């Protein structure tokens, strides 16, 4: 039997932030996803976030998850693709972010390693990640498996500075 394969972006599409900056899924979107599952569609979540975010937000809804901007892919509970940042680059990027005072984090499967931050950014950093992940501060990442770097900026001017 053929299955229909459907891919869904999460942030700003299936899920949105509420007034408390918590990611939520509307009842209507949840009903639509359940209807598609009932019609035997194969549902795939696509997100820049970690896979744990998808499972917490929508437990059991998706058959596969393309997480960490496509660098970590699960089909059911099996990892079918894994593309971590080579260890030789981790220290180099951490040094660049620190030297340029760029609030940043290295993101793994469950762990998030904050590379550089200022006190004023702590709430923002924490609210960006799923409660199911582990956030580490000022930790050596030279031997950690990470898939993406998250960079935080406050305004367009800071974004342009970071971009350079």
C-alpha positions in Angstrom: 0.0 0.0 0.0 1.3 3.4 -0.9 1.6 6.1 1.8 1.4 9.8 1.4 4.5 11.4 2.7 3.9 14.9 4.2 6.6 17.3 5.5 5.7 20.0 8.0 7.7 23.0 9.2 7.0 23.6 12.9 8.1 27.1 14.1 5.5 29.6 12.8 3.6 27.0 10.8 2.3 24.2 13.0 3.4 25.8 16.2 3.5 29.4 17.4 4.7 31.3 20.4 2.1 32.3 23.0 2.2 35.5 25.1 4.6 33.8 27.5 7.0 32.9 24.6 6.1 29.2 25.0 5.7 27.2 21.8 2.2 25.9 21.4 0.1 24.0 18.8 -3.5 25.1 18.2 -6.3 22.6 18.7 -7.2 23.0 15.0 -3.6 22.2 13.9 -3.5 19.2 16.2 -6.9 17.9 14.9 -5.6 18.3 11.3 -2.5 16.3 12.0 -4.5 13.6 13.8 -6.8 13.4 10.8 -3.9 12.9 8.4 -2.5 10.2 10.7 -5.9 8.5 10.6 -5.8 8.6 6.8 -2.5 6.6 7.1 -0.2 9.5 6.0 3.4 9.4 6.9 4.1 12.7 8.8 7.6 14.3 9.0 8.4 17.3 11.2 11.1 19.6 9.9 12.8 22.0 12.3 15.9 23.8 13.2 15.3 22.7 16.8 16.3 19.5 18.5 14.2 16.3 18.1 13.3 16.3 21.8 11.4 19.5 21.1 9.1 17.8 18.6 8.4 14.8 20.8 7.5 17.0 23.8 5.4 19.3 21.7 3.6 16.7 19.7 4.2 13.2 21.3 3.6 10.4 18.9 2.3 12.5 16.1 5.2 12.4 13.7 6.6 9.3 12.1 10.0 11.0 11.4 11.8 14.1 12.4 14.3 16.2 10.5 15.9 18.1 13.3 18.9 20.4 13.9 18.5 22.1 10.4 18.6 18.7 8.7 21.7 17.5 10.5 19.9 14.9 12.6 17.2 12.7 11.2 15.1 10.1 13.0 12.6 7.7 11.5 10.6 6.3 14.4 13.3 5.8 17.1 16.1 5.0 14.6 18.7 7.6 13.6 19.0 7.5 9.8 21.3 10.5 9.3 23.7 12.3 11.6 25.9 15.1 10.4 27.8 16.7 13.3 30.2 19.6 13.2 33.7 18.2 12.9 35.6 18.4 16.2 38.4 20.4 14.6 36.1 23.3 14.1 34.5 23.5 17.5 37.3 25.3 19.4 37.8 27.7 16.4 34.2 28.7 16.3 33.9 29.0 20.1 37.0 31.3 20.1 35.5 33.5 17.3 32.2 33.8 19.2 33.9 34.7 22.4 36.3 37.1 20.9 33.6 38.9 19.1 31.2 38.8 22.1 28.5 37.0 20.2 25.9 35.3 22.4 26.0 31.8 21.1 25.4 28.1 21.8 26.4 24.8 20.3 23.4 22.4 20.0 23.6 18.7 20.3 21.0 15.9 20.5 19.8 16.8 24.0 22.6 19.0 25.3 23.1 22.7 24.5 26.5 24.2 25.3 26.3 28.0 25.8 29.6 29.3 24.3 29.4 33.0 25.2 26.7 35.0 26.9 26.1 38.1 29.0 23.9 38.0 32.1 21.1 39.9 30.3 20.9 37.1 27.8 20.3 34.2 30.1 16.5 34.3 30.1 16.5 34.6 26.3 18.8 31.6 25.9 16.8 29.4 28.3 13.5 30.3 26.7 14.9 29.3 23.2 15.3 25.6 24.1 13.0 22.8 25.0 12.6 22.1 28.7 13.7 18.5 27.9 17.2 19.5 26.9 20.2 20.1 29.2 21.8 23.5 29.1 25.5 23.8 30.0 27.4 27.0 30.6 31.1 27.8 30.1 31.9 24.2 29.3 34.7 22.8 27.1 33.0 21.5 23.9 36.1 20.2 22.1 34.9 16.6 22.4 31.1 17.1 22.2 28.8 16.1 19.4 27.1 19.2 18.1 25.1 19.8 15.0 24.4 23.5 14.8 25.4 26.8 16.3 22.7 29.2 17.5 23.6 32.9 17.5 21.5 35.4 19.4 21.2 39.1 18.5 19.0 41.9 19.8 18.5 44.2 16.8 19.3 44.6 13.1 22.5 46.4 13.8 23.8 43.6 16.0 22.8 41.1 13.4 24.8 43.0 10.7 27.8 43.0 13.1 27.6 39.3 13.7 27.1 38.5 10.1 30.5 40.1 9.3 
